Amino acid sequence: MNTPHFLLAKSVVLEQYRVAANASDLLSYSSKTNPLITSILENETADCFFSVHLHNELINITDKSRVLFLAQAWTSKDIELLIAQQVSSFVVDNKADLNTLLEFLEQRTAVQINHLFLRIKLKELSLRTEKHYVFGMDSEFVNKKISEIHESSLRSRIKNLGVHFHRKTQNMSEWNLMYETENMLSASTRSALDVINIGGGLPAAYASTNVDVIPTVLQKISAFKAWLHEQNILLMIEPGRFISAPSVKLVTTIIGMHDNTLIVDASVYNSDMDALIVPVKLLVEGELSQDEVGENYCVKGITPCSMDLFRYRVKLRAPQIGDSLIFLHAGAYNFTTDFCNLQKIETVIVDEF
């Protein structure tokens, strides 16, 4: 296949799933990260949940009872439609949506909920850029509301009551989970909980990633799980990038070369929007370390945009026009745009690389 394409390896999907699942009690794959992986995990696992944010995404899941739906600006009609499809696990991140759900449950006395998570606002140790919206309710309200729900008649219809929070993607340092949980949630609140969902944010390996830190993050999550077990609380995580990124390669061809610039037959706008949004840059298969013999190249996409850069600098050995250039860990958020009428890149699913 000479046209640019993604290669998705089932074996890597399942291996990454096993690593994440071993560190937790419950796992919900964040389906928006790469919906093609959703069907693989549904078919190949028995207990994986799938985190979904919009009704549109439900098309990717056959067994809707495995959906963890994250509400946003919903109505009682929305909830009714979800319940009718056997969706019964929910995350709510604001007072209005929580009130809508609780009022719905008071009126529909036969409805049972599998999971209800209240998302708590988590302070992140980052600069104020006004780029990111901060989801969640403040800790004082969450503590109060958990107590109210636990002591109400609704509690018998909510099988698992929990708290949810979430780290931003590629977060390598903010994993003091026990300390933060003790500060956010009172002892009485924790005694009312069945499960705590720490969301996603598990890092994947990119050009700028310190991969040595990833095992430490997993160890901290495992330690947090053990601490929760002492309090009879289960741990849920929602990895998306950790599972999807290493499961996919992007195969391109060098179609132009001038000075130390390589132009490939794809664009970040139809393959790697992460390069603009997060931003993270993909590793190149066979790239050299700085102490190896080779030259540094800029790898540019095919469009006229100056931001269409796969890598600003990568060390390679004598690349030529017509050579394949393969990007690693390309499976997360590889959605496309219609910029310059770019075509959607095909994904080829294989058993292994």
N, C-alpha and C positions, 0 to 999 in steps of 0.2 A: 504494500500500500504506500504510494508516493505522496498522497495528500496528508496534511497534518492530521493527527488523530491521537486520542487518549487510549492508553492500555490500562484496563482495570483488572487487577489480579485478585480473584476470590480468596486465595490462600493467605494473602497479606491482610485482607479484611478480617478474616477469621482469627488470625494470629493476634492482630491488634485488639480485637474484641476480647480474646481470652486474657490478654495482659490487663486490660482495663477492668474486666469482670472479676479477676482475682483480687483486685485491690478494693472491691466494693461488695455490697450485698445485692444491690439492684442496679441495673444499667439501662439507661434510656438513650438510644442513639439520636442525636440531633439531626433530623431528617433534612433540614434545609441545607446542611453542609454539602451533601451530595445525595440526592434522592435515589440514584441508581443503586447505592449501597443498601438502602432501606430494604429493597426486595430480597437482596442476598441474605441479610441478617434475619429477615422474617422467615425465609425458607430454611435456613441452616441452623437457627437457634430456637429454643423452646420458650425462653423467658425474657428475651430482649424487649424492652419498651421502645417507643418511638416518639420523641418530642416533636410536636407539631404546633405551628402558630396560626395557621389559616385553614379555613375549610377546604380551600383549593388543594392543600397538600394531602388531604385524606385519600385522594385517588392513588397514592403510592403504597397504601397499606390495605391488605385484605381483611385481616382480623383487627377490627377497630377497638376491641377490648384491650389491645396492647398500645393504644395511643395515650400519651400524656399531653393534654391540650393546654397550651399557655394562653390564657384569655387576654383579650384586649378589646375594650369598648364593645362588649357583647350585650345582648338583650336576652330576655327570658326565652324568646323564640329560638335564638341561637343555641341556647342550652338544651332546649327541648329537641332540636334537630340532632344535636350531638348524642344525647341520651338514647334517642331512637336508633342510632347507629351503633349502640353498645359502647360508646366512649364514656368512661366513668372515672377518669383520673384527670385532675385539673390543677393548674397553678394560677393563682391570681396575684397581681402585683400592685393593685390600688384599691382604695376603699369603695369606690363606686362599683367596680366589677365584683368585689366580694359581697357587697350588699345585694346586688342583683342575684347572685347565686344563692345566698342564704334565704332571700325572699322566695325564690323558686322552690327551694327545698321545703320551706314551711307550707307552701301551697300544694306541692306534689308529695304527699306523705308516703307514697309507695316507692319513691326513688331512693336507690342506694348508691353511695359514692365509694369507689375503691380507694382513691387517694385524693386528699385535698391538701395542697401546699400553699402557705402564705409566704409570698416572697418578701424578704426583708432587705431594706436598703443597706448596701455595703459600702463603706467608705474605702476608696482605693487610694493607694499612695502614688498618685500621679499628678502631673501638672494640670491646672485648670485651662483646658484648651477650648472649651465650649463646642467640642466635636461630638461628645458622647452624651446621650440621655441617660440619666441615672434611674434605673428601674427599682421599684420596691417601696414598701411602707416603712416608716421609722420603727425602731426597735420597741419603743414604749407602746405604740399601738399594737404591734404584733404580739407582744407579751400579754397585753390585756385581752386581745381578741382570742388568742389561743385558749386562755383560761375560760372565757365566756362560752366558747364553742364546746370545750371539754365538759363543762358543767351543765350544758343545755340538753334538751331532749333530742336535738339533732345528732348528738355524738354517737348514738346507737346506730345511726344510718351512715356514718362515715367510718369505713373500716380502718383506714390509715390516715391519721392526722399528722401533718408535717410542716416543716419550715424549709424554704428554698432560698438560696442565694447563688450568686454567679460571679466568677472572675472573668475579666476581659481576656480575649484570646491571646495566646503566646505569653501568658503571665509566668515568669520564671522565679519570682521572689516572694510573692505574697501568699504563703501557704502555712501560716501559723494558725491552723484551723481550731485547735483546742482553745487557745487563748482567746481568739475572736468569738467563738461560740459561747464561752463562759461570760464574756462581756456583753454579748448581744442578748442572750437568753437566760432568764433567771432559772434557778434550780427547780422551782415549781412548774415553770413552763416546760422545761426539759422532761419532767416526770409525766407530762401530759402527751408527749410526742411519741409516735411510733417510728418515724423516719425523718432524717434530715437529708435534703438534696443539695449538694454543693455545686450543682450546675456543671458547666464544662470548663473551658479554659486550659485543659491539658495540652501542653505544647507539642508541636511536631518539629521535625528537623528541617531548617531552611538554611540559606547561606549565612545568615547572621546568628544562628542559634548555637548556644553552648550546649551541645548534646549531652555533656557529662552531667548536666543538672537534671535531665529528665528522670533517671532512676531515683534521684533524691525526692523529686515531687511525688512519685509513686509510693515511695517509702513513707512519706509524710501522710499521704492519704490512707495507707494501710494502718498506720499508727492511730490516726483519727478514728478509723473504723473500730479498732480495738477499744478505744476510749468510749465510743458511743455504745458498744456492746455491754460495757460495765453498767450502763444506765438503761439497758434494754431498748436501745434505739438502733434502727437499721440505717445504713448509709446507702444513698443513691447518688450516682454520678451521671452526667449527660455529655459524654465525649462525642464530638463530631469530627473536629480537625484531627485528633489523635488517631482515629480509626481511618478516616477517609484520605488524608493527605498522603501517607506512604503507600497507599494501595493503588495509586495511579501514576503513570508516566505520561508525559506529553511528548510525542514524537514529531519533530519538525525537520525541515530541510533547509540548509543554507542556500539562499538563492542570490545573494549579493555580498560583495566584500570590497571595502575601500579603506585604506589606511588600516586601522585596527578596529574597524566596525564590521560586525557580521550582521546581515539582515536575513531573517528567517521567514518562512511562508505562513506565519501565524501572527497574531497580535495579542497583547495582554487583554484587549477589549473583547476577544472571543475565546479566551482560554485561561486567563490568569488575572482576573479583576482584583484579586488579593494584593497584587503588586502595587495597585493604586490605593486600595481602601485601608489596608492594615498599617503600613505596607510591609510585606515580606517578599523576599526574592528567592526564586527556586534554585536549588542546586542543579548543576549540569553533570550528567553522567560522564565520568572520566576526567573531570576537572582536576587540575594540579594544585598542590600546595605551593606556597610562595617560595619554598626552598628547592622546588623541582625545576628542571629546565623547560622553559616554554615562554609564551608571550601572553600579555594581558590583552583581552578583547572586550569591547562593548557589544552586547547582543541586543539588537533592536528589532522590534516588530515591524510589520509591513506597512502600517498606516503612516500618514504624515505628522502624527502627533509627537511632540518632543517628549511626552511622558510615556510613550509606548516603548518601554525598556524592560526586557526580561532581566538583564544583569548589566549594571554599569561597568563592572570589571570582573572578568573571570579568566583564569589562567589556563590556556589550552596549548596543545602541541600541534602546530601546522594544520589547522583546519582549512578545508578547501570548499569552493562552491560545488554543490551536489552532495556533500556529506550530510548524514543525519546528525541532528543535534537534539539530544534527548534530555528533557527536564525531569527531575525526580521530585517526588512528593507533591504531585500536581493535582491531587484529588479534592482539595477543599475549596469550596466556593469558586468552582471553575465555570460559572455561568457566563452567558454571552450577552453582548449588546448588538444593536443594529448599526453601530457607528460605521460609516463608509460602506454600508450594506454588506458587512462581513457575514459569512456563512457560519452557521453553528457547526462546531467540530464534532465529528462522530466519536463515540466511545465504543471500543471493542473489548468485550469481557472475555478474559482468559482464566484458566485455572491457576496458573502461576506465571511469573516472569521467567 
